[in-house]
Amino acid sequence: MDIIKDLLTKNGLIWACLVVGVIYVLAMYINKYLFRSKLNTFTIAMLIAMAISGIVGAYTGKTKGLADIPIFAGVGILGGSMLRDYAIVATAYGAKIEEIKKGGLMAVVSLIIGVVGSYIIGVIIAIAFGIKDVKDITTIGAGACTFIVGPVTGESIGASSEAIALSVAAGVVKSVLAMILIPTLGKVLKINTPQAAMVVGGLVGTTSGTVAGLTALDPALVPYGAMTATFYTGLGCFLCPSILYIITRAIL
Amino acid sequence: MEIYGLAILTGLFLLGETIGYSLGKLLNVGDVGGVGFAMLFLILLTNTKYWNNKVSDKTKLGIKFIGAIYVPIIVAMVLQSNIIGAFKGGLIAFLAGGIAVVGMLLLTPFLSKYAKIKK
């Protein structure tokens, strides 16, 4: 038993490939026999992964899901930001420059609407729940952008730690919902062109959620959506603690 | 060779991140779209005539491979997401994050319709 444990810990990254592979096979069979291949295998794999990380998270009480269990730490490397960003860049291979030119202007517009709109929604919710401190309100508004913008904003303007925790939670909710809602609402919302994917990336932002959602919807759209989404967090971290905070403070 | 593809990808990735972080430093934030810049460089490179005619298939394979394994990487990413944290935030977090994503998604058709008119 110890030998196996040592081996798995030592070979964390490649062992993680087996773990993900098994989840994927499981998802394929569930799709085939339970849903007669009507769903997307990736969506099911994602739901299984969410369930696992939720159960493990409830058990360990930590924040990194399965990666918090030492023998599964390799999952944290495989799914960590280094490989994720590297792979997202690689998905741009094959993307057409003409498509990006066509959608470029709307991508910028949607980025601004996405950040400011999400911020305003977060601020309104915070006020509706009776939060009085402007710094806390701003931080929750920033959390409605992404779970990175929230804490970055909160720390830079000196919000309370409760507000920062809330902002992270709001961002995580957004990311998880984007993973589920983009593929389910994709057809209704006509997310079927590279330009529409760029708009989604700009409006929703949260890279993890957008990329996972678009993968389930149509992998060919991923590069376009991912590219705008990666600018979102940067723009949010720039706008929320500065311009948006000052405006919010002036109004309230 | 495949390693050329990996090396090119890493080079562009680091170049993009350098720009993203430099821009971030200028604006006093972390990273401003480093990945986005890197993607733009890769798209610019792979849309050139030189790339399509002169570069060997094996070199291209190096990049395509990394692009292909991003699906399992995303599954691994979800495996380590903080699902409990989303629930712990309670109603404020759920409404703030939830309405933000639903509201923005509902705007999508209008904005993408406009993007189509533009062309």
Contacts between the chains, C-beta under 8 A, distances in Angstrom:
chain1	res1	chain2	res2	distance
A	16	B	76	6.0
A	17	B	72	6.9
A	19	B	76	7.9
A	19	B	79	7.7
A	20	B	72	4.5
A	20	B	75	5.0
A	20	B	76	5.3
A	20	B	79	7.4
A	21	B	72	7.2
A	23	B	75	6.2
A	23	B	79	7.8
A	24	B	72	6.9
A	24	B	75	6.8
A	42	B	71	6.3
A	42	B	74	8.0
A	42	B	75	7.7
A	45	B	75	5.2
A	46	B	74	7.6
A	46	B	75	6.5
A	46	B	78	5.3
A	49	B	75	5.3
A	49	B	76	7.9
A	49	B	78	4.0
A	49	B	79	4.5
A	49	B	81	8.0
A	50	B	78	5.8
A	50	B	81	7.1
A	50	B	83	5.7
A	52	B	79	6.1
A	53	B	78	6.7
A	53	B	79	5.3
A	53	B	80	6.2
A	53	B	81	5.4
A	53	B	82	7.7
A	53	B	83	5.2
A	54	B	83	3.7
A	54	B	84	6.1
A	57	B	82	6.5
A	57	B	83	5.7
A	57	B	84	3.9
A	57	B	85	7.5
A	58	B	84	5.5
A	63	B	82	4.4
A	63	B	84	7.8
A	63	B	85	5.8
A	64	B	80	4.8
A	64	B	82	7.0
A	65	B	79	5.6
A	65	B	80	4.3
A	65	B	81	5.8
A	65	B	82	6.8
A	65	B	83	6.8
A	66	B	79	4.6
A	66	B	80	5.9
A	67	B	79	7.1
A	67	B	80	3.9
A	68	B	80	7.9
A	75	B	76	5.1
A	75	B	79	5.1
A	75	B	80	5.7
A	76	B	80	5.3
A	78	B	72	7.3
A	78	B	73	6.1
A	78	B	76	4.0
A	79	B	73	6.0
A	79	B	74	7.5
A	79	B	75	7.4
A	79	B	76	3.0
A	79	B	77	3.7
A	79	B	78	7.3
A	79	B	79	6.0
A	79	B	80	5.3
A	80	B	77	7.8
A	80	B	80	7.8
A	83	B	73	5.5
A	84	B	70	7.5
A	84	B	73	5.5
A	84	B	74	7.4
A	84	B	77	5.7
A	85	B	13	7.2
A	85	B	17	7.9
A	85	B	34	7.8
A	85	B	35	5.0
A	86	B	9	7.1
A	86	B	10	7.5
A	86	B	13	5.8
A	86	B	66	6.4
A	87	B	66	5.4
A	87	B	67	6.7
A	87	B	69	6.2
A	87	B	70	3.5
A	87	B	73	5.0
A	88	B	35	5.8
A	88	B	39	7.3
A	88	B	70	6.3
A	89	B	9	6.6
A	89	B	12	6.9
A	89	B	13	5.1
A	89	B	16	7.0
A	89	B	35	5.9
A	89	B	38	4.5
A	89	B	39	5.3
A	89	B	42	6.1
A	90	B	9	5.8
A	90	B	42	7.5
A	90	B	63	5.4
A	90	B	64	7.6
A	90	B	66	3.9
A	90	B	67	3.8
A	90	B	70	6.8
A	91	B	39	7.9
A	91	B	67	4.8
A	91	B	70	5.7
A	92	B	38	7.9
A	92	B	39	3.8
A	92	B	40	7.7
A	92	B	42	4.5
A	92	B	43	5.1
A	92	B	46	8.0
A	92	B	67	7.9
A	93	B	42	6.3
A	93	B	46	5.8
A	93	B	60	7.8
A	93	B	63	5.1
A	93	B	64	6.1
A	93	B	67	5.1
A	94	B	46	7.0
A	94	B	67	7.9
A	95	B	39	7.6
A	95	B	43	5.0
A	96	B	43	7.9
A	96	B	47	7.2
A	97	B	43	5.7
A	97	B	44	6.8
A	97	B	47	4.5
A	100	B	40	7.8
A	100	B	43	6.6
A	102	B	115	6.9
A	102	B	118	6.9
A	102	B	119	4.7
A	103	B	115	5.2
A	105	B	115	7.7
A	105	B	118	6.4
A	106	B	111	5.7
A	106	B	112	7.1
A	106	B	114	6.0
A	106	B	115	3.7
A	106	B	118	6.7
A	109	B	111	6.8
A	110	B	107	7.9
A	110	B	111	5.2
A	113	B	104	7.8
A	113	B	107	6.8
A	113	B	111	7.3
A	114	B	104	5.7
A	117	B	100	7.5
A	117	B	103	6.7
A	117	B	104	6.0
A	117	B	107	7.4
A	118	B	100	4.0
A	118	B	103	7.9
A	118	B	104	6.3
A	121	B	96	6.8
A	121	B	99	5.1
A	121	B	100	4.7
A	121	B	103	5.9
A	122	B	96	4.3
A	122	B	100	6.2
A	125	B	92	6.2
A	125	B	95	4.9
A	125	B	96	4.4
A	125	B	99	6.7
A	126	B	92	6.8
A	126	B	96	6.9
A	129	B	91	7.6
A	129	B	92	5.0
A	131	B	92	7.9
A	140	B	92	6.8
A	140	B	96	5.7
A	141	B	96	7.8
A	143	B	93	7.4
A	143	B	96	6.4
A	143	B	97	7.2
A	144	B	96	4.5
A	144	B	97	6.0
A	144	B	99	7.9
A	144	B	100	4.1
A	145	B	100	7.6
A	148	B	30	7.7
A	152	B	29	6.8
A	152	B	30	6.8
A	165	B	89	7.2
A	166	B	89	5.4
A	166	B	92	5.7
A	166	B	93	5.4
A	166	B	96	7.8
A	167	B	93	8.0
A	168	B	82	7.9
A	168	B	85	6.5
A	168	B	89	7.6
A	169	B	85	5.5
A	169	B	86	5.9
A	169	B	88	6.2
A	169	B	89	2.4
A	169	B	90	7.6
A	169	B	93	3.5
A	169	B	97	7.4
A	170	B	89	6.3
A	170	B	92	7.3
A	170	B	93	4.3
A	170	B	94	7.9
A	170	B	96	4.1
A	170	B	97	4.0
A	170	B	100	7.6
A	171	B	97	6.3
A	172	B	81	7.1
A	172	B	82	5.5
A	172	B	83	7.8
A	172	B	85	5.2
A	172	B	86	4.2
A	172	B	89	7.5
A	172	B	93	7.8
A	172	B	97	7.1
A	173	B	86	4.6
A	173	B	89	6.8
A	173	B	93	5.5
A	173	B	94	5.3
A	173	B	96	7.6
A	173	B	97	3.2
A	173	B	98	5.8
A	173	B	101	8.0
A	174	B	97	3.7
A	174	B	98	7.3
A	174	B	100	5.6
A	174	B	101	4.7
A	175	B	81	7.3
A	175	B	97	7.9
A	176	B	81	7.1
A	176	B	83	6.8
A	176	B	86	5.6
A	177	B	97	6.7
A	177	B	98	5.8
A	177	B	101	4.8
A	177	B	102	7.4
A	178	B	101	5.3
A	178	B	105	8.0
A	179	B	78	7.2
A	181	B	101	6.4
A	181	B	102	6.9
A	181	B	105	6.0
A	182	B	105	7.2
A	185	B	105	6.1
A	189	B	105	6.1
A	189	B	106	7.4
A	189	B	108	4.8
A	189	B	109	5.3
A	190	B	108	7.7
A	190	B	109	5.2
A	190	B	112	6.7
A	191	B	108	6.4
A	191	B	112	7.6
A	193	B	112	6.8
A	193	B	116	7.4
A	195	B	112	5.6
A	195	B	115	4.1
A	195	B	116	6.5
A	195	B	119	8.0
A	196	B	108	6.5
A	196	B	109	7.9
A	196	B	112	3.7
A	196	B	115	7.3
A	198	B	115	7.5
A	199	B	108	5.6
A	199	B	111	4.6
A	199	B	112	4.6
A	199	B	115	6.2
A	200	B	105	7.3
A	200	B	108	5.5
A	203	B	104	4.0
A	203	B	105	7.1
A	203	B	107	5.8
A	203	B	108	6.1
A	203	B	111	7.0
A	204	B	101	5.9
A	204	B	104	5.3
A	204	B	105	6.5
A	205	B	104	7.9
A	206	B	101	7.8
A	207	B	35	7.7
A	208	B	74	7.8
A	208	B	77	6.0
A	208	B	81	7.4
A	209	B	101	7.5
A	211	B	70	8.0
A	211	B	74	6.2
A	212	B	74	5.1
A	212	B	77	7.5
A	212	B	78	6.5
A	215	B	71	6.2
A	215	B	74	6.0
A	219	B	71	7.5
A	222	B	70	7.9
A	223	B	39	6.5
A	223	B	43	7.7
A	226	B	35	7.5
A	226	B	39	7.0
A	227	B	35	8.0
A	227	B	36	5.0
A	227	B	39	4.7
A	227	B	40	6.9
A	228	B	36	7.2
A	230	B	33	5.1
A	230	B	34	7.4
A	230	B	35	4.0
A	230	B	36	4.0
A	230	B	39	7.4
A	231	B	32	7.1
A	231	B	33	3.7
A	231	B	36	4.8
A	233	B	31	7.6
A	234	B	20	6.9
A	234	B	23	7.5
A	234	B	24	6.5
A	234	B	29	6.5
A	234	B	30	7.4
A	234	B	31	6.0
A	234	B	32	3.2
A	234	B	33	4.8
A	235	B	32	7.2
A	235	B	33	7.8
A	237	B	24	7.7
A	237	B	29	3.9
A	237	B	30	6.0
A	237	B	32	7.7
A	238	B	27	4.9
A	238	B	29	5.2
A	238	B	32	6.8
